[in-house]
Protein backbone atom coordinates (compact mmCIF):
# COMPACT_ATOMS: atom_id res chain seq x y z
CA UNK A 1 0.00 0.00 0.00
CA UNK A 2 2.78 2.43 0.90
CA UNK A 3 4.67 1.76 -2.33
CA UNK A 4 1.48 2.43 -4.30
CA UNK A 5 0.90 5.68 -2.37
CA UNK A 6 4.49 6.77 -3.00
CA UNK A 7 3.97 6.29 -6.76
CA UNK A 8 0.54 7.90 -6.95
CA UNK A 9 0.50 10.66 -4.31
CA UNK A 10 2.57 13.73 -3.57
CA UNK A 11 5.06 13.15 -0.73
CA UNK A 12 3.00 15.09 1.84
CA UNK A 13 -0.01 12.81 1.26
CA UNK A 14 1.76 9.46 1.77
CA UNK A 15 0.59 8.03 5.12
CA UNK A 16 3.14 7.99 7.91
CA UNK A 17 1.22 5.59 10.15
CA UNK A 18 -0.56 2.38 9.16
CA UNK A 19 -2.55 0.19 11.51
CA UNK A 20 -4.79 -2.69 10.47
CA UNK A 21 -8.03 -2.91 12.44
CA UNK A 22 -10.63 -5.66 12.38
CA UNK A 23 -13.38 -3.05 12.39
CA UNK A 24 -13.51 0.74 12.25
CA UNK A 25 -15.42 2.60 14.96
CA UNK A 26 -18.69 3.74 13.40
CA UNK A 27 -21.44 6.17 14.26
CA UNK A 28 -25.07 5.13 14.42
CA UNK A 29 -25.42 6.15 10.75
CA UNK A 30 -22.41 4.10 9.61
CA UNK A 31 -19.82 6.86 9.26
CA UNK A 32 -16.27 6.38 10.54
CA UNK A 33 -15.64 7.95 13.96
CA UNK A 34 -12.42 9.77 13.07
CA UNK A 35 -12.15 11.34 16.53
CA UNK A 36 -12.12 7.85 18.09
CA UNK A 37 -9.26 6.85 15.80
CA UNK A 38 -7.32 10.00 16.73
CA UNK A 39 -7.86 9.31 20.45
CA UNK A 40 -6.62 5.76 19.92
CA UNK A 41 -3.39 7.23 18.56
CA UNK A 42 -0.24 5.29 17.80
CA UNK A 43 -0.24 1.86 19.43
CA UNK A 44 2.18 -1.05 19.61
CA UNK A 45 0.73 -2.45 16.39
CA UNK A 46 1.02 0.79 14.42
CA UNK A 47 3.62 0.81 11.62
CA UNK A 48 5.55 4.11 11.41
CA UNK A 49 7.11 4.96 8.04
CA UNK A 50 9.54 7.39 9.68
CA UNK A 51 11.16 4.73 11.86
CA UNK A 52 10.68 1.61 9.73
CA UNK A 53 13.83 -0.22 8.68
CA UNK A 54 12.27 -3.22 6.97
CA UNK A 55 9.89 -1.38 4.62
CA UNK A 56 6.11 -1.32 4.51
CA UNK A 57 3.96 -3.63 6.64
CA UNK A 58 3.33 -7.10 5.23
CA UNK A 59 0.26 -8.23 7.19
N, CA, C and O atoms as a printed pandas DataFrame, in Angstrom:
     atom_number atom_name residue_name chain_id  residue_number  x_coord  y_coord  z_coord
0              1         N          UNK        A               1    0.824   -1.184    0.000
1              2        CA          UNK        A               1    0.000    0.000    0.000
2              3         C          UNK        A               1    0.873    1.254    0.000
3              4         O          UNK        A               1    0.610    2.202   -0.739
4              5         N          UNK        A               2    1.917    1.251    0.837
5              6        CA          UNK        A               2    2.778    2.432    0.905
6              7         C          UNK        A               2    3.488    2.661   -0.418
7              8         O          UNK        A               2    3.581    3.799   -0.878
8              9         N          UNK        A               3    3.986    1.609   -1.033
9             10        CA          UNK        A               3    4.668    1.762   -2.331
10            11         C          UNK        A               3    3.715    2.355   -3.370
11            12         O          UNK        A               3    4.101    3.227   -4.149
12            13         N          UNK        A               4    2.483    1.883   -3.378
13            14        CA          UNK        A               4    1.481    2.427   -4.298
14            15         C          UNK        A               4    1.265    3.919   -4.014
15            16         O          UNK        A               4    1.242    4.729   -4.941
16            17         N          UNK        A               5    1.107    4.278   -2.742
17            18        CA          UNK        A               5    0.896    5.677   -2.374
18            19         C          UNK        A               5    2.086    6.534   -2.786
19            20         O          UNK        A               5    1.909    7.660   -3.253
20            21         N          UNK        A               6    3.291    6.011   -2.617
21            22        CA          UNK        A               6    4.495    6.773   -2.996
22            23         C          UNK        A               6    4.520    7.037   -4.497
23            24         O          UNK        A               6    4.994    8.087   -4.932
24            25         N          UNK        A               7    4.013    6.095   -5.293
25            26        CA          UNK        A               7    3.969    6.285   -6.757
26            27         C          UNK        A               7    2.861    7.241   -7.178
27            28         O          UNK        A               7    3.032    8.010   -8.124
28            29         N          UNK        A               8    1.728    7.201   -6.484
29            30        CA          UNK        A               8    0.538    7.899   -6.947
30            31         C          UNK        A               8    0.242    9.233   -6.263
31            32         O          UNK        A               8   -0.518   10.042   -6.794
32            33         N          UNK        A               9    0.835    9.471   -5.086
33            34        CA          UNK        A               9    0.498   10.664   -4.308
34            35         C          UNK        A               9    1.704   11.577   -4.146
35            36         O          UNK        A               9    2.845   11.124   -4.233
36            37         N          UNK        A              10    1.456   12.848   -3.912
37            38        CA          UNK        A              10    2.570   13.733   -3.573
38            39         C          UNK        A              10    3.139   13.330   -2.215
39            40         O          UNK        A              10    2.418   12.768   -1.390
40            41         N          UNK        A              11    4.410   13.606   -1.971
41            42        CA          UNK        A              11    5.056   13.150   -0.729
42            43         C          UNK        A              11    4.297   13.513    0.550
43            44         O          UNK        A              11    4.270   12.716    1.487
44            45         N          UNK        A              12    3.686   14.687    0.611
45            46        CA          UNK        A              12    3.000   15.091    1.843
46            47         C          UNK        A              12    1.740   14.271    2.110
47            48         O          UNK        A              12    1.234   14.273    3.232
48            49         N          UNK        A              13    1.228   13.572    1.102
49            50        CA          UNK        A              13   -0.008   12.813    1.261
50            51         C          UNK        A              13    0.214   11.325    1.542
51            52         O          UNK        A              13   -0.746   10.598    1.799
52            53         N          UNK        A              14    1.464   10.866    1.495
53            54        CA          UNK        A              14    1.755    9.458    1.775
54            55         C          UNK        A              14    1.613    9.233    3.274
55            56         O          UNK        A              14    2.233    9.949    4.060
56            57         N          UNK        A              15    0.812    8.255    3.689
57            58        CA          UNK        A              15    0.589    8.029    5.120
58            59         C          UNK        A              15    1.880    7.727    5.871
59            60         O          UNK        A              15    2.739    6.989    5.387
60            61         N          UNK        A              16    2.002    8.303    7.046
61            62        CA          UNK        A              16    3.143    7.990    7.911
62            63         C          UNK        A              16    2.836    6.762    8.753
63            64         O          UNK        A              16    3.693    5.897    8.933
64            65         N          UNK        A              17    1.611    6.683    9.270
65            66        CA          UNK        A              17    1.217    5.589   10.149
66            67         C          UNK        A              17    0.226    4.672    9.455
67            68         O          UNK        A              17   -0.661    5.129    8.733
68            69         N          UNK        A              18    0.386    3.364    9.681
69            70        CA          UNK        A              18   -0.556    2.376    9.163
70            71         C          UNK        A              18   -0.856    1.407   10.294
71            72         O          UNK        A              18    0.051    0.896   10.951
72            73         N          UNK        A              19   -2.132    1.166   10.509
73            74        CA          UNK        A              19   -2.549    0.188   11.510
74            75         C          UNK        A              19   -3.750   -0.554   10.936
75            76         O          UNK        A              19   -4.700    0.064   10.455
76            77         N          UNK        A              20   -3.703   -1.865   10.990
77            78        CA          UNK        A              20   -4.790   -2.687   10.465
78            79         C          UNK        A              20   -5.745   -3.004   11.616
79            80         O          UNK        A              20   -5.341   -3.549   12.643
80            81         N          UNK        A              21   -7.008   -2.656   11.427
81            82        CA          UNK        A              21   -8.027   -2.909   12.444
82            83         C          UNK        A              21   -9.036   -3.913   11.907
83            84         O          UNK        A              21   -9.311   -3.946   10.708
84            85         N          UNK        A              22   -9.584   -4.725   12.791
85            86        CA          UNK        A              22  -10.631   -5.665   12.375
86            87         C          UNK        A              22  -11.892   -4.906   11.971
87            88         O          UNK        A              22  -12.595   -5.306   11.043
88            89         N          UNK        A              23  -12.171   -3.816   12.667
89            90        CA          UNK        A              23  -13.377   -3.047   12.389
90            91         C          UNK        A              23  -13.135   -1.590   12.767
91            92         O          UNK        A              23  -12.518   -1.304   13.793
92            93         N          UNK        A              24  -13.621   -0.678   11.941
93            94        CA          UNK        A              24  -13.512    0.742   12.249
94            95         C          UNK        A              24  -14.624    1.144   13.207
95            96         O          UNK        A              24  -15.728    0.603   13.141
96            97         N          UNK        A              25  -14.337    2.102   14.105
97            98        CA          UNK        A              25  -15.416    2.602   14.959
98            99         C          UNK        A              25  -16.400    3.419   14.113
99           100         O          UNK        A              25  -16.002    4.323   13.378
100          101         N          UNK        A              26  -17.671    3.089   14.228
101          102        CA          UNK        A              26  -18.690    3.737   13.400
102          103         C          UNK        A              26  -19.722    4.470   14.245
103          104         O          UNK        A              26  -19.967    4.129   15.403
104          105         N          UNK        A              27  -20.318    5.484   13.631
105          106        CA          UNK        A              27  -21.443    6.174   14.260
106          107         C          UNK        A              27  -22.707    5.350   14.038
107          108         O          UNK        A              27  -22.671    4.309   13.381
108          109         N          UNK        A              28  -23.799    5.812   14.579
109          110        CA          UNK        A              28  -25.073    5.130   14.415
110          111         C          UNK        A              28  -25.515    5.112   12.953
111          112         O          UNK        A              28  -26.279    4.237   12.545
112          113         N          UNK        A              29  -25.037    6.076   12.165
113          114        CA          UNK        A              29  -25.420    6.150   10.753
114          115         C          UNK        A              29  -24.385    5.501    9.838
115          116         O          UNK        A              29  -24.504    5.595    8.616
116          117         N          UNK        A              30  -23.373    4.844   10.405
117          118        CA          UNK        A              30  -22.406    4.101    9.611
118          119         C          UNK        A              30  -21.189    4.864    9.147
119          120         O          UNK        A              30  -20.408    4.350    8.346
120          121         N          UNK        A              31  -21.008    6.084    9.634
121          122        CA          UNK        A              31  -19.821    6.864    9.258
122          123         C          UNK        A              31  -18.673    6.538   10.212
123          124         O          UNK        A              31  -18.897    6.180   11.368
124          125         N          UNK        A              32  -17.444    6.667    9.718
125          126        CA          UNK        A              32  -16.265    6.377   10.545
126          127         C          UNK        A              32  -16.105    7.453   11.613
127          128         O          UNK        A              32  -16.173    8.646   11.318
128          129         N          UNK        A              33  -15.896    7.028   12.839
129          130        CA          UNK        A              33  -15.635    7.950   13.961
130          131         C          UNK        A              33  -14.154    8.322   13.957
131          132         O          UNK        A              33  -13.339    7.679   14.619
132          133         N          UNK        A              34  -13.819    9.360   13.209
133          134        CA          UNK        A              34  -12.423    9.774   13.072
134          135         C          UNK        A              34  -11.839   10.224   14.400
135          136         O          UNK        A              34  -10.664    9.975   14.672
136          137         N          UNK        A              35  -12.629   10.876   15.225
137          138        CA          UNK        A              35  -12.147   11.340   16.533
138          139         C          UNK        A              35  -11.734   10.156   17.400
139          140         O          UNK        A              35  -10.757   10.247   18.143
140          141         N          UNK        A              36  -12.462    9.052   17.316
141          142        CA          UNK        A              36  -12.118    7.855   18.094
142          143         C          UNK        A              36  -10.785    7.284   17.622
143          144         O          UNK        A              36   -9.988    6.811   18.432
144          145         N          UNK        A              37  -10.542    7.328   16.316
145          146        CA          UNK        A              37   -9.258    6.851   15.797
146          147         C          UNK        A              37   -8.114    7.761   16.258
147          148         O          UNK        A              37   -7.034    7.282   16.605
148          149         N          UNK        A              38   -8.359    9.075   16.259
149          150        CA          UNK        A              38   -7.322   10.003   16.730
150          151         C          UNK        A              38   -7.013    9.783   18.208
151          152         O          UNK        A              38   -5.853    9.801   18.617
152          153         N          UNK        A              39   -8.066    9.576   19.009
153          154        CA          UNK        A              39   -7.860    9.314   20.447
154          155         C          UNK        A              39   -7.079    8.025   20.658
155          156         O          UNK        A              39   -6.251    7.942   21.566
156          157         N          UNK        A              40   -7.332    7.030   19.835
157          158        CA          UNK        A              40   -6.623    5.756   19.925
158          159         C          UNK        A              40   -5.124    5.981   19.727
159          160         O          UNK        A              40   -4.301    5.379   20.417
160          161         N          UNK        A              41   -4.781    6.847   18.785
161          162        CA          UNK        A              41   -3.388    7.226   18.564
162          163         C          UNK        A              41   -2.519    6.092   18.043
163          164         O          UNK        A              41   -3.004    5.100   17.499
164          165         N          UNK        A              42   -1.228    6.273   18.227
165          166        CA          UNK        A              42   -0.242    5.289   17.796
166          167         C          UNK        A              42   -0.136    4.223   18.881
167          168         O          UNK        A              42    0.081    4.533   20.053
168          169         N          UNK        A              43   -0.292    2.962   18.477
169          170        CA          UNK        A              43   -0.237    1.857   19.431
170          171         C          UNK        A              43    0.962    0.967   19.116
171          172         O          UNK        A              43    1.748    1.270   18.218
172          173         N          UNK        A              44    1.095   -0.108   19.842
173          174        CA          UNK        A              44    2.185   -1.048   19.610
174          175         C          UNK        A              44    2.088   -1.767   18.280
175          176         O          UNK        A              44    3.084   -2.305   17.796
176          177         N          UNK        A              45    0.904   -1.786   17.677
177          178        CA          UNK        A              45    0.730   -2.455   16.389
178          179         C          UNK        A              45    0.803   -1.494   15.212
179          180         O          UNK        A              45    0.686   -1.923   14.064
180          181         N          UNK        A              46    0.991   -0.220   15.468
181          182        CA          UNK        A              46    1.024    0.787   14.416
182          183         C          UNK        A              46    2.388    0.802   13.735
183          184         O          UNK        A              46    3.419    0.889   14.403
184          185         N          UNK        A              47    2.392    0.717   12.394
185          186        CA          UNK        A              47    3.623    0.809   11.621
186          187         C          UNK        A              47    3.905    2.292   11.366
187          188         O          UNK        A              47    3.006    3.039   10.979
188          189         N          UNK        A              48    5.148    2.714   11.582
189          190        CA          UNK        A              48    5.552    4.109   11.413
190          191         C          UNK        A              48    6.580    4.185   10.297
191          192         O          UNK        A              48    7.686    3.661   10.430
192          193         N          UNK        A              49    6.220    4.838    9.193
193          194        CA          UNK        A              49    7.106    4.963    8.037
194          195         C          UNK        A              49    8.404    5.672    8.391
195          196         O          UNK        A              49    9.447    5.369    7.811
196          197         N          UNK        A              50    8.361    6.606    9.327
197          198        CA          UNK        A              50    9.537    7.389    9.677
198          199         C          UNK        A              50   10.588    6.566   10.417
199          200         O          UNK        A              50   11.770    6.905   10.368
200          201         N          UNK        A              51   10.195    5.511   11.090
201          202        CA          UNK        A              51   11.158    4.725   11.861
202          203         C          UNK        A              51   11.317    3.303   11.343
203          204         O          UNK        A              51   12.047    2.504   11.930
204          205         N          UNK        A              52   10.640    2.984   10.251
205          206        CA          UNK        A              52   10.679    1.611    9.728
206          207         C          UNK        A              52   11.997    1.342    9.021
207          208         O          UNK        A              52   12.453    2.142    8.205
208          209         N          UNK        A              53   12.603    0.203    9.345
209          210        CA          UNK        A              53   13.834   -0.215    8.682
210          211         C          UNK        A              53   13.550   -1.265    7.617
211          212         O          UNK        A              53   14.255   -1.342    6.611
212          213         N          UNK        A              54   12.527   -2.064    7.837
213          214        CA          UNK        A              54   12.274   -3.217    6.970
214          215         C          UNK        A              54   11.290   -2.925    5.847
215          216         O          UNK        A              54   10.940   -3.843    5.106
216          217         N          UNK        A              55   10.831   -1.697    5.688
217          218        CA          UNK        A              55    9.886   -1.383    4.625
218          219         C          UNK        A              55    8.458   -1.402    5.114
219          220         O          UNK        A              55    8.199   -1.429    6.317
220          221         N          UNK        A              56    7.521   -1.388    4.160
221          222        CA          UNK        A              56    6.111   -1.320    4.506
222          223         C          UNK        A              56    5.627   -2.579    5.230
223          224         O          UNK        A              56    6.269   -3.627    5.154
224          225         N          UNK        A              57    4.501   -2.475    5.926
225          226        CA          UNK        A              57    3.961   -3.632    6.638
226          227         C          UNK        A              57    3.560   -4.723    5.649
227          228         O          UNK        A              57    3.201   -4.448    4.504
228          229         N          UNK        A              58    3.631   -5.967    6.120
229          230        CA          UNK        A              58    3.326   -7.097    5.229
230          231         C          UNK        A              58    2.215   -7.964    5.789
231          232         O          UNK        A              58    2.156   -9.148    5.460
232          233         N          UNK        A              59    1.342   -7.434    6.611
233          234        CA          UNK        A              59    0.256   -8.234    7.194
234          235         C          UNK        A              59   -0.594   -8.849    6.167
235          236         O          UNK        A              59   -1.550   -9.551    6.496
